[in-house]
Amino acid sequence: MTREEITAVFERMADIMQIIGDDDPNRIRLYRNIAITLSNELPDELNPPFNKYDLPKMKGVGTSTIDKIAELVDTGTCQSYEELKASIPSGVLDLLDISGVGPSTASKLYHELGIESLEILQEALDTQKLRGVKGMGKKTEENIRQGLEALLRHRQIRLMGYVLPVVQSIVDDLNSLAKNISIIGDLRRKTEVIREAGIIMSDADAMQVRDAMMKHKLVNSVSEIWSDDEVSAQLVGDVKLHIIIRDDEHFGESLLFLTGSKSHIDGLNERAKQIGKNPIGSLSHVAMTETEIYQSLQMPFIVPELREGSGEIGSAISGDLPKLIELGDIKGDLHVHSTWSDGHESIEMMAESAKQLGYEYITISDHSISSKIADGLDVEQILNKMIEVREVNEKVQGIEILMGSEVDILKEGSLDYPDSILEKLDVVVASVHSGFHMKESEMTKRIIKAVENHFVHIVGHPTGRLLGRRDPYAVNMDAIIDAAAENRKSLEINAYPDRLDLKDVHVRKAKEKGVMITINTDAHSIPDMQHMKYGIYIARRGWLIKEEVLNTLSLSELMNWLKKT
């Protein structure tokens, strides 16, 4: 069982306690703290039979918790969890998947209105029943309506950042069964969300593949319907996977065709028609690799991230394809959190981890005072944090720790700290964390005012979206990009898999306007720092080269840039 699955059980137990109205709030808090501890300190995976000696010593994790972990690892569930789930209708927990609906709101909906499913909630919204509950006015009702609509719209999609490692692990494990093997489709092109995953294999035996999948730890089920050239499975996370088997002489063409996109393949076939070549998908490009097929069309290889039918074929023909940024180009992370706010590790531990990644610098950008839920720092705390940053900088050699803050952009566009504090910071990341339901004109004006602030360097996760859970707030991104260009500010690609914000289309627009992009992880723990690669994928889909990304600069170059904003 994975660390994430075990942690999720303890988080959900706390949610249920809060929904049913547990008499002991300390018990709820205990389970939430346990979940945080487990998310940071458990091994990545625990396999049956459970051995308590596989666990590190963890503060606040006693015998009772270890017994529950043992049950989870050995049986896939635990009695305490099942008893709690049985105490409320299963549909009540679905309410928690709606953006803006936490356990307290779900409890009100359930106890006061009898809402125990998304369908009943929809009926209550249609008849305006929510606004009759104390504390739930017309505005709250509309916010929940929008959140429900977004949830229902996004339920069939899965996030690239969570699916990719699972499918890559399966590819690695199936490698010995095929002459060639690769991920295909949207996942190979690194689109931010996918509906299903695909793998292509050559010269493989379908029965052997099916048997291997049935035994795989990341596979929940394998379809009984299969053939000599296809095996389908359901993976952990409720992800559909199709495995396509081809003979090796057609592997290259099949890989190209099944990777897509349709617009890209259509463009290649138009090119093939122009120069008298066979179309892609006709299985006529025998024993040719992808690179050789592109060469036969008189163009260089086009990386999967660019295959969207957005001008890449014309650029390839004219020799203007960019040399895209790579993960190894990154010199530091300018947006991470520590235990000073809602992070799980100390400044020193985050710095040491960044040093191991080969970074020259890291910015500890804890939340500002208005982010109450994230334990934002008041003025006195941020001044004390500056002292610790200086002390840790002297202690940890080989990397520079920059003093930063993720400062809230307040509703009228002012920032959460006075200029007297902002001017003391090396890096200011300005972000919206509240008031998501403003009109587009108001939100745009709000962010532009922050962009115009002399002390702001970077706009964090500029559209505020949470993939599959919360739509972007209404904002004119063209106007934000223009303002960033005019004021020489950077826009962030937040590499956290749930955000990937900016999205690729906006990244390319920013590139065209000369706006410097920053790729940050928004890490709240050491494992989160590994998310940088997902931000790189989005940058590549936005056609970015190394020189267009702020945190590819050396430390001295970065400090010069920061001083000139």
C-alpha positions, 0 to 999 in steps of 0.5 A: 500500500502506498504512503498516499493511500494510507495517509488518505485513510487517516485524513478521511477518518478525520473528515468523517468525525467532523461531519458526524459531529464527534464530541472530542475536537482533539480527536479530530485534530489528532487524526489530521496531525497523524495524516501530516506526519505519515505523509512526510515520514512513511516509506513510499510503499509498505507491502504485506505482511506488515512489519512494524520495523519497516516504520521509522520512529514518528512523533505522535504515532502510537501503537493504535495508529501502527495497528491501523497501518498494519490492518491497511497494509495486510487487508487493504482497509481497517475496521475503524475506518469501515465503521466510520464510513458506515456511520454516514451514507457514502454519498456524503463523502462525495460532497467533499470533492466539491471545491469550497465544501469542507467537512463543516459545510458537508455536515450542515448539508447532511444534518440540516438538509438531508443531502446525502449525494451529489444528485440530492445536492443538485436538486437542493440547488435547483430549488434554492434550499441552501440559502435557508440554512444559517450561514449559507446565503445566495453567494454561498449557494452559487459558489457550491453550484459552480463547484458541483458543476466543475466536479461533474465536468472533471470527474472523468479526467485524471491528472498527468502528474499522478498518472505518468509515474504509475504508467511509467512504472508499468512500462518499466516492468513490462519492458522485458516482454517486448522488443520495443515499448512506449507510452502513447497518446496524451500522456506521452505528449504530457497534456495536463489532464488525460481521460485514459492511458495507453502503451504500445509494445512490439513483438509481445505475447498478449497472454504473457502481458495479460498475466503480468498485468494481473499480478502487477501491484498498480493494477486493480483489474484486467479486462476478460475481453482481450485479443492478440493485439490489445489488453485493457486494465484498470489501474490504481486511481481508477485510470483506464489503460489500453496496451496495444501490441504491434509487430516490430516493423510497424512499431515506429509508425504506430507509435507516431500515429497513436501518440497524436494529436489528431491535428498533428497527424492531419498536418503530417498527412497534408505534408505527405500529400504535398510531397507524394509520400504515404500517409501516417497510419497506412502502415506503409512506413515499414521498419522506420523509426519516428525520426526516420518518418519525419525525415522522409517528410523532409523535416526534423524530429518533433518532440511529443510535447509540441505535437498539437497542430499549433504551428510546429510542422511549419516551424520544423519545415523552415528549421525554426523549431526551438531548442526546448528547456530541459530539467537539467537547465533549472538552477533553483526553485523560487517558491517553496514552503517551510514549517514557518507556515504550512510546510512540513520541513525546516528551512535547513531540510528544504535547503539540503534537499535543494542542494542534493538536486544540484540547485544553486539557490532556493527561495523559502516563500512562506505564506503571508498573514492573511492566509490563516488556513496556511498559518501565514506569518505576521510581521514579527514572525517574518522578521524572525524568519529572516534571522533564521534564513541568515543563520541557515545560510551560514550553516549550509554551504554550497547553496544560497537560501533566498528570503522570500514570501508568497504574499497574498494579493488582497481583493483591492489589489494591495499586498498583504505586507507593507512596503517596509517589509516587502523591500527586505525580501529577496523574492516576492511571489504575489498570489491570489488565495481568496475572493475567487468569484470576482467579476473578470474585470475586477479580478484582472484589475486586482492582479494588474495592480499587484503586478505594478507594485515595485516590490513584486517579482513573480505572480504565483499560479496566475489563474488559481485553478485546481485541475479536476476540482476548481476552475480558473477564476475569471481573469483576462490573461492577455491583459495580465501578460501585457502588464507583466511585459510592461512592468518586467515581472515574471509569471509562474508555472506552478509545477504542482500536479494539481495546478500546472498553472500557467497552462501551456497556451498562456505560456506561449502567449507570454513567450511571444510578449517577452515575459520571463517565466518562472517554474516553481514547485510550490513544495510543502515537503521534500518529495514535492520538490520532485514535481519540477519535471511537470512544470518543465513539461508544461514549459516545453508545451509552451515552446519555452527555451532555457533563456526564457525561464527565470530560474535557469539563471545563475545566482548572480544573474538572478540577483541582478534580474531581481534588483531591476524589477 
